[in-house]
Structure formats: C-alpha cells, structure tokens
Amino acid sequence: MNSAQPNSQFRQGTPPGPLAKVVAFVLSAAFMVLAFMFSLVALAVVAVLGVALGGWLWWKTRTLRKQMQQMREAAQQMAQDQPVRNDQVIEGEFIREVPPEQRLR
C-alpha cells in the first residue's frame, strides 16, 4: 500500500447514506435506553444500600440512645431537686444581694 494514495474508507467529504443514518439513529437510541435503564438500576441499588446501612446504624446505636436518654432524665431530675437561687451575673461579676439582717458589720 502506498502511503501517498489516500485510503478510500477514510475519504473526507462523502456524506453517509440513508441506511447509515437510520442504523446510527437506531443504535444511538438503543444505547440511550440502555444507559437510562442502567442508571435506574444503579440508583435503586444505591437507595437499597443506603436504607440498609441506615437501619444497621440505627440498630447498632440503640443502646447508646437509651443511655443518653437516661442521662438526660437524670440531669433533669437533678435540676429539679436543686433549690432556685436568686443570684445574678452582670458583666461577668457575681452579685448576691444579702438582706440587711444577715449583713456582718
């Protein structure tokens, strides 16, 4: 084969025939349908894996959630048992008002 002569398959400027256009359209439509189906299957697999992972994580942390709830209830109980104070914090300084009969002179 002489490199000076162009190959007839790779000639530029010749438009494809009607049969080539139809085949190209059918193939591109088929590939688009296949790609869409693949994306739907991939999305379904990711969704199922996400739900399964979320359920597993929820199941594994149930005892931790129960402990946190017990600690929260204990803290609320302790807060209710403490007496109410009338102290004020103003600009970072602690001020306690003492009734006159309790003042030391």
Secondary structure, DSSP 4 states (H G I P E B T S, - for coil): --TTSPPGGG-SSPPPPHHHHHHHHHHHHHHHHHHHHHHHHHHHHHHHHHHHHHHHHHHHTHHHHHHHHHHHHHHHHHHHHSPP---EEETTEEE----GGG---
